[in-house]
Amino acid sequence: MRFFMTEKLENFRLPKYASPTKYNIELSPDLQEKKFLGNVDLSINILEKTNEISLNVAELQISSININSDQNKNLKVINWDIDDKYEIMKINFSDILDPGEINLSISYTGILNDKLRGFYHSTFDDSDGITQSIATTQFESTDARRAFPCFDEPEYKSVFSVSLIVNKDLFCVSNASIKNVDENYTNELKKIDFENTIPMSTYLVAFIVGPFEASKAINVAGTDLRIIYPKGKGHLCDFALELGKYSLDYFSDYYKIPYPGDKLDMIAIPDFAFGAMENLGCITYREALLLVDDKEATSNELIRIADVIAHEIAHMWFGDLVTMKWWNGIWLNEAFATFMATKAVADYKEEWNRWAQFSLEKSMAMDIDSLNTTRPIEYPVISPSDADGMFDLITYEKGGSILRMLEQFLGEEIFRDGVSLYLSKHSYGNTETDDLWDSLEKVSNQPVKEVMDSWIFQAGHPMITYSYKDGNLVVSQKTFRYLKTSDKTKWGVPLFIKYSSGSQNKEMKFLLTTLDQDIDLGKNVDNVFLNSNAFGFYRTDTKDLDLLFNINELSSEEKYSILDDYWALLLNGSKKVDDFLGFSEQFSDEYDPDILTLLYSCFSNLNRNLSDKTYLQTVVEKVFSKTLKILDNKVQRSIREAQALSVCFRAMATISNDSDIISKSKNILKDYLSGKSEYEPDIISTVISINAYNGDSSLFQDYVNYMNNAKTPQDEVRFQRSLSLFKGDKEIEKLFNLILENKIRSQDSPYLLASTLNNEAVGWKTWKFIEKNWEDLTKRFPENSIVRMLSGIRSLNKRDYLNHLKAFFDEGDKIKQGRLQLDQHLEKLEINVNFRESL
């Protein structure tokens, strides 16, 4: 597999003969010139005799280095040398350093880059239309070295003391509370000193400078919580404050450990390559994932914001207080935060039915994990690009899903006790994955490590086939793939079995450790469903269809699971389209928005590929039309009903091309823009998309204007993303020009192009634009977003397109980060081509 590097690990790792204990960092950023001056006083513990020390450095100009050692007053720095390839600076000394404490003082200069990593520069237009500059940070995985020379590996935890020298009118924030402010440092500058942090890794350090404001702090069990935002957006903070308070309380209670920082600021950043970043005490977010008017946002937008806030706050313990030793363990940080965020949000608002929605995220992970190019959750990490490649669906969603599976198999309280033991035992330290399994084994007396190793270190997941015979449930496991495979992996599979006998419903847990197994259920079993509540990360199939529960007796998660498994079997050639459509007719009275969303996705795929759409259109009408009419006529709709209605609108407008619904969508949008609509934001968001799908050049320009003058970040995103849905060549060419002219932020453009690649009418035209401007686009977009942009190529499902794309990417080293994900996109495209040709 391509993610295993030929480079040697030691080329990228620092020698083990020294370890930092404290950094005193002083920075003076010049936002106009896009550069900064820096000085770091670094206290280092020498562990063994040496005449050199190595630090990580990238894109910094070192001016001077001085050493102070109580043991050797005559010790001097002879010279230093920077290896730009491996980003390591070796400092040579005049004599041998004996074990003990030394201090290095390093002066340097750096650039405020525009790549959204390290210490970088960004701009935004304020409420008066004036362009403002900020300087902010994003250090994960290995970009702290672009702001200060450091031991830029997670196991080198240290205390950080940050000082910033800035213009007097600028706002500053960092990981810890402000210790002192010298307002008269010079006539134009002030100096802000921050308190010491707890011992933490370099990738968690943060400092932000710019024309920001802060909400009023609220006290949460002794911790001050604030929202930091670009000036003029204070009215969009209330929801984030509410979720922040809820999450702090929830996780302090769950982990049984107080919040580890001295304050918590959550900062909205105008340009941000990621969704958010868990810097201790100083969490950074994309604006649209923090600032919101909860009365105008869709339920899915609010759920997404709640998820991200809870995810980052969960990290304050799991990731910040306790941190992986090396980047191969990053999956556990991210998977655990994903799992815990879903758990917290499900508790925060039961009406959202958050675990049912998690079915979609699990399905996305299973889709990637069904490829021959999938990867193990944990794998050897050699270089920084290897570490960056771990931030994907396998790490987050598959990782979170298997933790959910483990929790449900062990029991929620036992799992919680094990997590609390793990965090207490390793507070302020670094761990390997086995440390968590050891704690869970201690409290559960179950073979956690043996079972979980089969899921962590082996790629893929099984298909569990089952049947009932003579009182036994006969089960077997086999690797599931879309394409043919000879893989014979065996997992330790926690089975969750639901069955009925007479009038009784029963549940059983069973650990499958062999390829085949007979499980005694007893005689007279009427119905069986394997994967109760969809807790397991595996697919299921049975030939005994008469044994299945009635579809209306299954939970949302169970219905989603069985439908998703059927679709997967259709994609790999095990089922037929007509049989799938026949099975789908059972959902003609369905009101669950997650099930309707899955059906809409499947039907959209078939609508794109089938030549004869007669039966498909009949089923679409049967599933969505009646539900739409019933829900649309309701005076008061629940959150879930509004979600379901929005899916029905989309299906009838874009698959059935229902002229009445298209016309109604135009009227709803017109009312919304004139401030008269009584429809929920969920419906408004959908009709914005529907109108774009059927829109012309005049509407396109209107959408650009609405995007540029949006009242909330969410409205901006809605109109911006809808630009990719217009089907006319002229409109899409206008979109391309907006991107090339930097009228759309570099954080957003790659995702917009991914969506445009999915647009059947202009997908290939979009690819030709990307290909023509490849060098320009890959320079202007953040590195981590290039492969995300390319996710849209999976929809270009013609054999000629597939061959063209393979030839393009085989020629030279086109992708610097995420080559494995590109291979996955190409394999999924091949699967889609095969599927189209089979119909």
C-alpha positions in Angstrom: 0.0 0.0 0.0 1.2 3.5 -0.8 1.0 4.9 2.7 4.0 2.8 3.8 7.0 5.0 3.1 10.4 3.9 1.9 12.0 6.6 4.1 13.5 5.7 7.4 11.8 6.8 10.6 15.0 8.1 12.1 15.4 10.6 9.3 12.4 12.5 10.6 12.7 11.9 14.3 14.8 13.9 16.8 17.5 12.1 18.8 16.5 11.1 22.3 19.4 12.7 24.2 17.6 15.9 25.1 14.1 16.8 26.2 12.5 20.3 26.7 10.9 21.4 30.0 9.8 25.0 29.2 9.6 27.4 26.3 9.5 31.2 26.8 8.3 32.4 23.4 8.3 36.1 22.4 6.8 37.0 19.1 6.3 40.3 17.3 4.1 39.9 14.2 3.8 42.6 11.6 0.5 42.1 9.9 1.1 44.6 7.1 4.5 43.2 6.1 3.3 39.6 6.7 6.4 38.6 8.8 7.4 38.3 12.4 10.3 38.5 14.8 10.8 35.8 17.3 12.8 34.8 20.3 12.5 31.6 22.2 14.3 30.8 25.5 14.2 27.0 25.7 15.0 25.1 28.9 16.3 21.6 28.0 17.1 18.6 30.1 20.2 16.8 28.7 19.7 13.1 29.2 23.1 11.8 28.0 26.4 13.3 27.0 26.4 15.0 23.6 28.1 17.9 21.8 25.0 18.7 19.7 21.2 19.3 20.0 18.7 18.9 17.2 15.5 20.9 16.9 12.7 21.1 14.3 12.8 24.3 12.1 10.9 25.2 8.9 10.8 28.4 7.0 12.6 30.3 9.8 15.7 32.5 9.4 17.9 31.9 12.5 19.7 35.1 13.6 21.5 33.9 16.7 21.7 31.0 19.2 23.2 31.3 22.7 23.6 28.7 25.4 23.7 29.1 29.1 24.8 26.2 31.3 25.6 26.3 35.0 27.8 23.3 34.6 30.0 24.8 31.9 30.2 28.6 31.8 32.6 28.5 28.8 30.3 26.5 26.6 29.5 28.2 23.3 27.6 27.5 20.1 30.0 26.9 17.2 27.4 26.8 14.4 24.1 25.3 13.2 22.9 23.6 10.1 19.4 23.2 8.9 18.3 20.2 6.8 15.3 21.6 4.9 14.1 18.2 3.6 13.7 16.8 7.1 13.1 20.2 8.8 15.8 19.6 11.5 18.3 22.1 12.7 21.5 20.6 14.3 23.3 22.9 16.8 26.9 22.2 17.4 28.7 23.1 20.7 32.3 23.8 21.7 32.4 21.1 24.3 30.5 18.1 25.6 27.2 18.7 27.3 26.9 16.7 30.5 23.4 15.5 31.7 21.5 18.3 33.4 19.7 21.5 32.6 20.7 24.0 30.0 19.1 27.0 28.4 19.1 27.9 24.7 18.1 31.4 23.5 17.3 31.6 19.8 16.4 34.7 17.8 14.9 34.4 14.4 12.5 35.8 11.8 9.7 34.2 9.9 6.9 34.8 7.4 3.2 35.0 8.0 2.3 32.6 5.1 -0.9 32.3 3.2 -1.1 28.5 3.3 -3.3 28.3 6.4 -0.7 26.4 8.4 2.0 27.3 10.9 1.8 31.0 11.9 -0.2 32.4 9.0 -1.8 35.6 7.7 -5.5 36.0 6.8 -7.9 38.8 6.0 -11.6 39.5 6.3 -14.0 42.4 5.4 -15.5 43.9 8.5 -19.1 45.2 8.8 -18.1 48.5 7.3 -16.5 46.7 4.2 -13.0 47.5 5.4 -10.4 44.7 4.8 -8.8 43.7 8.1 -5.7 41.5 8.7 -5.1 38.8 11.3 -2.3 36.4 12.3 -3.3 33.0 13.6 -1.9 29.5 14.0 -2.6 25.9 12.9 0.2 23.6 14.1 -1.2 20.1 13.9 0.4 17.9 12.8 4.0 19.3 12.4 3.8 23.0 11.8 4.8 24.6 15.2 8.3 24.5 13.7 7.2 27.3 11.3 6.6 29.6 14.3 9.4 28.8 16.7 12.3 26.3 16.8 11.1 23.3 18.9 11.0 19.7 19.7 8.0 19.2 17.3 7.0 15.7 18.3 4.0 15.0 20.5 5.9 13.1 23.2 8.0 16.1 24.0 5.6 17.8 26.4 6.6 21.0 27.9 5.3 24.2 29.7 4.8 27.2 27.4 5.0 30.8 28.3 4.0 33.1 25.4 4.5 36.8 25.0 3.1 38.9 22.1 4.2 42.3 21.0 1.5 43.9 18.9 -0.1 47.2 17.9 -2.1 48.7 20.7 -5.4 48.4 18.9 -5.2 44.6 18.3 -6.7 41.8 20.3 -4.5 38.8 21.4 -5.3 35.4 22.8 -3.3 32.3 23.5 -3.6 29.0 25.4 -3.5 30.5 28.9 -4.9 33.5 30.7 -3.3 36.9 30.4 -0.7 37.5 33.1 0.4 41.0 32.4 -0.2 43.8 29.8 2.4 46.5 29.2 0.3 49.1 27.3 3.4 51.4 26.9 5.9 48.9 25.6 6.6 51.5 22.8 4.6 54.4 21.5 2.7 52.1 19.1 3.1 48.7 20.6 1.9 46.8 23.7 3.3 43.6 25.2 1.0 40.8 26.5 2.4 38.1 28.7 0.4 34.9 29.2 0.4 32.5 32.1 2.3 29.2 32.0 0.4 26.4 30.4 0.2 22.8 31.7 2.8 20.5 30.1 1.5 19.9 26.6 2.7 19.1 23.0 3.9 21.7 20.5 1.0 21.0 18.1 -1.4 22.4 20.7 0.2 25.8 21.1 -1.8 28.7 19.7 -1.7 32.5 19.4 -4.1 34.7 17.5 -3.7 38.4 16.8 -6.2 40.8 15.1 -9.2 43.0 15.3 -11.3 40.6 17.4 -13.7 41.0 20.2 -14.7 38.8 23.1 -18.1 37.8 24.5 -18.7 38.2 28.1 -17.2 35.3 30.0 -19.4 32.8 31.7 -18.1 30.8 34.6 -18.4 27.0 34.2 -17.3 25.2 37.5 -14.5 27.7 37.9 -13.5 28.0 34.3 -14.1 31.2 32.3 -15.5 30.4 28.9 -15.6 33.0 26.1 -16.3 33.3 22.4 -13.7 35.3 20.4 -15.0 36.7 17.1 -14.2 39.2 14.3 -15.6 42.6 15.2 -19.3 43.0 14.6 -20.4 39.4 15.1 -21.1 39.2 18.8 -24.8 38.5 18.2 -23.9 35.1 16.8 -22.2 33.7 20.0 -25.1 32.5 22.2 -25.5 29.0 20.8 -21.7 28.3 21.0 -21.6 29.6 24.6 -24.5 27.3 25.5 -22.9 24.3 23.8 -19.5 25.1 25.3 -20.9 25.2 28.8 -22.9 22.0 28.3 -19.8 20.2 26.9 -17.5 21.4 29.7 -20.0 20.1 32.3 -20.7 16.9 30.5 -17.1 15.8 30.0 -15.9 16.9 33.5 -18.6 14.6 34.8 -18.0 11.8 32.4 -14.2 11.7 32.7 -14.4 12.4 36.5 -11.6 14.9 36.0 -11.9 18.7 36.1 -11.1 20.7 33.0 -7.3 20.9 32.8 -6.8 24.5 31.6 -7.1 27.8 33.4 -9.7 29.2 30.9 -11.3 28.3 27.6 -11.6 30.6 24.6 -13.3 29.5 21.4 -12.2 31.6 18.5 -13.9 32.1 15.1 -11.2 32.3 12.3 -12.2 33.7 8.9 -9.7 31.5 7.0 -9.2 28.0 8.4 -8.1 24.9 6.6 -9.7 22.5 9.1 -13.1 22.5 10.8 -11.6 23.3 14.1 -8.4 22.7 16.2 -8.3 21.5 19.9 -5.5 23.9 21.1 -5.7 23.7 24.9 -7.7 26.6 26.2 -7.7 28.3 22.8 -9.8 26.3 20.4 -9.9 27.7 16.8 -12.9 27.2 14.5 -14.1 28.0 11.0 -16.6 30.9 11.5 -19.5 28.8 10.1 -18.8 26.1 12.7 -18.9 28.4 15.7 -20.9 31.6 15.0 -24.6 31.1 14.3 -28.1 32.5 14.7 -29.8 29.4 16.0 -33.2 30.8 15.0 -32.2 31.0 11.3 -30.0 27.8 11.1 -31.1 24.4 9.9 -31.2 21.6 12.4 -28.4 19.9 10.5 -26.3 23.1 10.7 -26.9 23.3 14.4 -26.1 19.6 14.9 -22.9 20.0 12.9 -21.8 23.0 15.1 -22.7 21.2 18.3 -20.7 18.2 17.1 -17.6 20.2 16.4 -17.8 22.2 19.6 -18.2 19.0 21.7 -15.5 17.2 19.7 -12.9 19.9 20.4 -13.8 20.2 24.1 -13.7 16.4 24.4 -10.0 16.7 23.3 -9.1 18.9 26.2 -8.9 15.6 28.2 -8.5 13.0 25.5 -5.6 14.4 23.4 -4.4 17.4 25.4 -4.2 16.2 29.0 -3.3 12.7 27.7 -1.5 12.7 24.3 -0.3 10.0 22.0 3.5 9.4 21.9 3.7 9.5 18.1 1.4 10.2 15.2 0.5 6.6 14.6 -1.8 7.0 17.7 -3.6 10.1 16.5 -6.5 7.9 15.4 -7.4 7.3 19.1 -7.5 11.0 19.9 -9.8 11.8 16.9 -11.9 8.6 17.1 -12.5 9.1 20.8 -13.5 12.7 20.3 -15.8 11.8 17.5 -17.5 9.1 19.6 -17.7 11.3 22.7 -19.0 14.3 20.8 -21.9 12.2 19.4 -22.6 10.9 22.9 -22.7 14.4 24.4 -24.8 15.9 21.6 -27.2 13.0 21.8 -27.6 13.8 25.5 -27.9 17.6 24.9 -30.9 17.4 22.6 -32.8 14.1 22.4 -35.1 15.5 19.6 -32.1 15.4 17.2 -31.9 11.6 17.6 -28.1 12.0 17.1 -27.2 8.3 17.1 -29.6 7.7 14.3 -27.8 10.4 12.3 -24.5 8.8 13.1 -25.6 6.0 10.8 -24.7 8.2 7.8 -21.2 8.9 9.1 -20.7 5.2 9.8 -21.9 4.4 6.3 -19.4 6.8 4.8 -16.6 5.1 6.7 -17.8 1.6 5.6 -17.9 2.8 2.0 -14.2 3.6 2.1 -13.5 0.5 4.1 -15.0 -1.6 1.4 -12.3 -0.7 -1.0 -9.2 -2.8 -1.7 -7.2 0.5 -1.1 -8.6 0.9 2.5 -6.1 1.0 5.3 -5.8 -0.2 8.9 -7.0 2.4 11.5 -3.5 2.5 13.0 -0.4 2.2 10.7 3.3 3.1 10.8 3.8 6.9 10.5 7.2 7.9 9.2 7.0 11.5 7.8 4.8 14.6 8.4 2.9 13.8 5.3 2.1 10.3 6.7 0.7 12.0 9.8 -1.4 14.4 7.7 -2.8 11.4 5.8 -4.4 10.0 8.9 -7.1 12.7 9.1 -9.8 10.8 7.2 -13.0 8.8 7.5 -11.1 5.8 8.7 -9.6 7.6 11.6 -12.7 9.6 12.6 -15.8 7.7 11.6 -14.6 4.1 11.6 -12.5 4.7 14.7 -15.5 6.3 16.4 -17.8 3.5 15.3 -15.6 0.7 16.7 -15.3 2.6 20.0 -19.1 2.7 20.1 -19.2 -1.0 19.3 -16.8 -1.7 22.1 -18.7 0.5 24.6 -21.9 -1.3 23.9 -20.3 -4.7 24.1 -18.6 -4.0 27.4 -21.4 -1.9 28.9 -21.5 1.9 29.1 -20.5 2.2 32.8 -17.7 -0.3 32.5 -16.4 1.5 29.5 -16.6 4.8 31.3 -14.7 3.5 34.3 -12.0 2.2 32.0 -11.7 5.6 30.3 -11.5 7.5 33.6 -8.8 5.1 34.8 -6.8 5.6 31.7 -7.0 9.4 31.9 -6.2 9.5 35.6 -3.3 7.2 35.2 -1.7 9.1 32.3 -2.6 12.7 33.0 0.0 15.2 31.6 1.7 12.2 29.9 1.9 10.3 26.6 0.5 7.0 25.8 0.3 4.2 23.2 -3.0 2.6 22.1 -2.5 -0.4 24.3 -2.6 1.8 27.4 -6.3 2.3 26.9 -7.0 -1.3 26.2 -5.1 -2.2 29.4 -7.3 0.1 31.5 -10.5 -1.3 29.9 -9.3 -4.9 30.4 -8.7 -4.1 34.1 -12.2 -3.0 34.7 -14.0 -5.4 32.4 -12.1 -8.6 32.6 -12.7 -9.0 28.9 -10.0 -9.6 26.1 -10.2 -6.0 24.9 -6.7 -5.9 23.4 -7.1 -9.1 21.4 -10.4 -8.1 20.0 -9.5 -4.5 19.3 -6.2 -5.3 17.7 -8.1 -7.2 15.0 -10.0 -4.0 14.2 -7.1 -1.5 14.6 -4.3 -3.2 12.8 -6.3 -5.0 10.0 -7.9 -3.1 7.2 -11.6 -3.6 6.2 -14.5 -5.2 7.9 -16.6 -8.4 7.6 -19.9 -9.3 6.0 -21.7 -11.5 8.6 -24.1 -14.0 6.9 -26.6 -15.8 9.1 -29.5 -18.2 9.0 -31.5 -20.1 11.6 -31.7 -23.9 11.7 -32.7 -26.4 14.4 -32.5 -23.8 17.3 -29.1 -22.5 16.2 -28.2 -19.2 14.6 -25.6 -20.2 12.0 -23.2 -17.3 11.4 -20.0 -16.8 9.3 -17.7 -13.9 8.6 -15.9 -13.0 5.4 -14.1 -9.8 4.3 -16.5 -7.5 2.4 -15.2 -5.7 -0.7 -16.9 -4.0 -3.6 -14.3 -5.5 -6.0 -13.1 -9.1 -6.0 -10.6 -9.9 -3.2 -8.7 -13.0 -1.9 -8.5 -11.3 1.6 -9.2 -13.8 4.4 -8.9 -11.5 7.4 -10.6 -12.7 10.6 -11.9 -10.3 13.2 -13.1 -10.6 16.8 -16.6 -9.6 16.1 -19.0 -8.5 18.8 -22.4 -9.7 17.6 -25.5 -8.0 18.8 -28.5 -10.3 18.2 -32.1 -9.4 18.5 -34.7 -12.2 18.2 -38.3 -13.0 19.2 -39.9 -16.1 20.5 -43.6 -16.1 21.0 -44.5 -12.7 22.4 -41.0 -12.0 23.9 -38.2 -10.0 22.3 -34.8 -10.9 23.5 -31.2 -9.6 23.1 -27.9 -11.5 23.1 -24.3 -10.5 22.9 -21.8 -13.0 21.4 -18.1 -12.6 20.6 -17.4 -14.3 17.2 -13.7 -15.3 17.1 -13.9 -17.9 14.4 -14.9 -17.8 10.7 -18.0 -19.9 11.4 -20.1 -20.5 14.5 -23.4 -22.0 15.6 -25.1 -20.0 18.4 -27.8 -21.6 20.4 -30.9 -19.4 20.5 -33.3 -22.2 21.4 -36.3 -23.6 19.6 -39.4 -21.7 18.3 -37.6 -18.5 17.2 -39.9 -16.4 15.1 -37.7 -13.4 14.0 -34.0 -12.7 14.1 -32.1 -9.5 13.4 -28.3 -9.5 13.6 -26.7 -6.2 14.5 -29.3 -4.9 16.9 -29.3 -1.1 17.1 -26.6 -1.2 14.4 -23.9 -1.2 17.1 -21.5 -3.4 15.1 -19.2 -2.1 12.4 -20.0 -4.9 9.9 -22.4 -5.7 7.2 -25.0 -8.4 7.4 -26.9 -10.6 5.0 -29.3 -13.5 5.3 -31.2 -15.8 2.9 -33.9 -16.4 5.5 -35.9 -13.3 4.6 -39.0 -14.7 6.3 -37.1 -14.6 9.6 -36.5 -10.8 9.5 -38.5 -8.6 11.7 -41.2 -6.5 10.0 -39.4 -3.3 8.8 -41.7 -1.2 11.0 -40.5 -3.0 14.1 -36.9 -2.0 13.6 -35.3 1.1 15.0 -34.0 3.9 12.7 -30.5 2.7 13.1 -31.5 -0.9 12.2 -33.5 0.1 9.2 -30.6 2.3 8.0 -28.2 -0.6 8.5 -30.2 -3.2 6.5 -30.9 -0.8 3.7 -27.3 0.4 3.5 -26.1 -3.3 3.5 -28.5 -4.1 0.6 -27.1 -1.2 -1.4 -23.6 -2.3 -0.8 -24.4 -5.8 -2.0 -26.0 -4.2 -5.1 -22.7 -2.3 -5.8 -20.6 -5.4 -5.5 -22.8 -7.4 -7.8 -24.5 -9.7 -5.3 -28.0 -8.1 -5.6 -30.1 -6.9 -8.6 -31.4 -3.3 -9.1 -35.1 -4.4 -9.4 -34.8 -6.4 -6.2 -33.3 -3.4 -4.4 -36.1 -1.1 -5.7 -38.7 -3.7 -4.6 -37.2 -3.8 -1.2 -37.2 0.0 -1.1 -41.0 0.0 -1.6 -41.4 -1.1 2.0 -40.5 2.4 3.0 -43.5 4.1 1.4 -44.8 5.2 4.8 -41.4 6.3 6.0 -41.0 9.6 7.9 -37.5 9.1 9.3 -35.2 11.7 7.7 -32.1 9.6 7.9 -33.7 6.7 6.1 -35.2 9.1 3.5 -31.8 10.6 3.0 -30.2 7.2 2.3 -33.0 6.3 -0.1 -32.6 9.7 -1.9 -28.8 9.1 -2.2 -29.4 5.6 -3.7 -32.1 6.7 -6.0 -30.0 9.7 -7.2 -27.2 7.2 -8.1 -29.7 5.0 -10.1 -31.3 8.0 -11.8 -27.8 9.0 -13.0 -27.1 5.6 -14.4 -30.2 3.8 -15.5 -31.3 4.1 -19.1 -34.9 2.9 -18.3 -36.0 4.8 -15.3 -39.7 3.8 -15.3 -39.6 1.5 -12.2 -37.3 3.9 -10.4 -39.6 6.8 -10.9 -42.5 4.7 -9.7 -40.7 3.9 -6.5 -39.5 7.5 -5.9 -43.1 8.7 -6.2 -44.3 6.0 -3.9 -41.6 6.7 -1.2 -41.5 10.5 -1.2 -44.7 12.0 -2.7 -47.3 11.0 0.0 -44.9 11.8 2.8 -44.2 15.2 1.3 -47.9 16.1 1.1 -48.7 14.9 4.7 -45.7 16.8 6.2 -46.2 19.9 4.1 -49.8 20.2 5.3 -48.9 20.0 9.0 -49.2 23.3 10.8 -46.5 22.4 13.4 -43.7 20.1 12.5 -41.1 18.5 14.8 -37.4 18.9 14.0 -37.2 15.4 12.5 -40.4 16.1 10.4 -38.9 19.3 9.0 -35.7 17.3 8.1 -37.8 14.6 6.4 -39.9 17.2 4.5 -36.7 18.9 3.2 -35.5 15.5 1.8 -38.8 14.9 0.1 -38.7 18.3 -1.6 -35.2 17.6 -2.9 -36.2 14.1 -4.2 -39.3 15.2 -5.9 -37.6 18.2 -7.5 -34.3 16.7 -8.6 -35.2 13.0 -9.3 -38.8 13.2 -10.3 -38.5 16.7 -11.8 -41.9 17.5 -10.3 -42.9 20.8 -11.9 -45.3 21.6 -9.0 -42.5 21.2 -6.4 -40.1 23.1 -8.5 -42.6 26.0 -8.8 -43.3 25.9 -5.1 -39.6 26.0 -4.3 -39.3 29.2 -6.3 -42.2 30.7 -4.4 -40.7 29.7 -1.0 -37.3 31.2 -1.9 -39.0 34.4 -3.1 -40.9 34.7 0.2 -37.7 33.9 2.2 -35.7 36.6 0.5 -38.5 39.1 1.1 -38.7 38.1 4.8 -42.2 36.5 4.6 -41.5 32.7 4.6 -43.0 30.6 7.4 -41.0 27.5 6.4 -38.3 26.2 8.7 -34.6 26.8 7.8 -34.3 23.1 6.8 -36.7 23.7 4.0 -35.2 27.1 3.0 -31.8 25.5 2.7 -33.2 22.8 0.4 -35.1 25.2 -1.8 -32.0 27.3 -2.3 -30.4 24.2 -3.8 -33.4 23.2 -5.8 -33.6 26.7 -7.4 -29.9 26.5 -8.2 -30.4 23.1 -9.8 -33.0 24.7 -12.1 -31.5 28.2 -12.3 -30.1 30.5 -15.0 -27.4 33.2 -15.2 -29.5 35.8 -13.6 -30.2 33.7 -10.6 -26.5 32.7 -10.4 -25.5 36.4 -10.1 -28.2 36.8 -7.4 -26.7 33.9 -5.5 -23.3 35.5 -5.7 -24.7 38.7 -4.3 -26.5 36.8 -1.5 -23.3 35.0 -0.7 -21.3 38.2 -0.4 -24.0 40.0 1.7 -25.1 37.1 3.9 -26.2 37.9 7.4 -24.8 34.7 8.9 -21.9 32.4 8.0 -24.5 29.6 7.4 -26.4 31.7 4.8 -23.1 32.4 3.1 -22.3 28.7 2.9 -25.7 27.8 1.6 -25.6 30.2 -1.3 -21.9 29.5 -2.0 -22.3 25.7 -2.1 -25.4 26.1 -4.3 -23.3 27.8 -7.0 -21.9 24.3 -7.8 -25.4 23.0 -8.7 -26.1 25.3 -11.7 -26.1 23.2 -14.9 -25.3 25.8 -17.5 -21.8 26.2 -19.0 -21.9 30.0 -18.6 -22.8 29.8 -14.9 -20.0 27.3 -14.1 -17.5 29.3 -16.0 -18.4 32.3 -13.8 -17.8 30.1 -10.8 -14.4 29.2 -12.1 -13.6 32.9 -12.5 -14.7 33.6 -9.0 -12.2 31.0 -7.8 -9.3 32.2 -9.9 -10.0 35.8 -8.9 -9.9 34.9 -5.2 -13.5 36.0 -4.8 -14.0 32.8 -2.9 -11.8 31.9 0.0 -9.1 29.2 -0.5 -10.6 27.3 2.5 -13.9 26.9 0.6 -12.9 26.7 -3.1 -11.7 23.0 -3.1 -15.0 21.8 -1.6 -16.9 23.9 -4.1 -15.0 22.3 -6.9 -15.6 18.8 -5.4 -19.3 19.5 -5.5 -19.1 20.8 -9.1 -17.4 17.6 -10.1 -20.5 15.8 -8.8 -22.7 17.9 -11.1 -23.7 15.6 -13.9 -24.2 18.4 -16.4 -20.8 20.0 -15.9 -18.7 17.5 -14.0 -16.3 16.7 -16.8 -16.0 20.4 -17.8 -15.0 21.0 -14.2 -12.3 18.4 -14.4 -10.9 20.0 -17.5 -10.8 23.3 -15.6 -8.9 21.7 -12.7 -6.5 19.9 -15.1 -5.8 23.1 -17.0 -5.2 25.1 -13.8 -3.6 22.3 -11.8 -0.4 24.1 -10.9 -2.1 27.3 -10.0 -4.9 25.6 -7.9 -2.5 23.4 -6.0 -0.4 26.4 -5.0 -3.3 28.5 -3.9 -5.3 25.9 -1.9 -4.2 24.4 1.4 -2.3 21.1 0.8 -4.8 19.1 2.9 -7.7 20.2 0.8 -6.4 19.1 -2.6 -7.4 15.4 -2.2 -10.7 16.5 -0.7 -11.4 18.5 -3.9 -10.6 15.3 -5.9 -13.3 13.4 -4.0 -15.7 14.6 -6.8 -14.0 12.6 -9.5 -15.8 9.5 -8.2 -18.9 10.7 -10.0 -17.2 10.9 -13.4 -18.3 7.3 -14.1 -17.4 6.7 -17.8 -14.7 4.4 -18.8 -12.9 7.1 -20.9 -12.9 9.5 -18.0 -11.5 6.8 -15.7 -8.7 6.0 -18.1 -7.9 9.7 -18.6 -7.8 10.4 -14.8 -5.5 7.4 -14.2 -3.1 8.6 -16.9 -3.1 12.1 -15.4 -2.2 11.0 -11.9 0.3 8.4 -13.0 2.3 11.1 -14.7 4.6 12.7 -12.1 4.0 13.3 -8.4 0.8 15.3 -8.6 -0.3 14.9 -5.0 2.0 15.8 -2.0 -0.5 14.9 0.7 -3.2 12.2 0.6 -2.0 9.8 -2.1 -3.8 6.9 -0.5 -7.1 8.9 -0.5 -6.5 9.6 -4.2 -6.1 5.9 -4.8 -9.4 5.4 -3.0 -11.2 8.0 -5.1 -9.9 6.3 -8.3 -11.0 2.8 -7.0 -14.4 4.1 -6.1 -14.7 5.7 -9.6 -13.8 2.3 -11.1 -16.6 0.7 -9.0 -19.0 3.3 -10.2 -18.0 2.8 -13.8 -18.4 -1.0 -13.5 -21.8 -0.5 -11.9 -23.0 1.8 -14.7 -21.8 -0.6 -17.3 -23.6 -3.5 -15.6 -27.0 -1.9 -15.7 
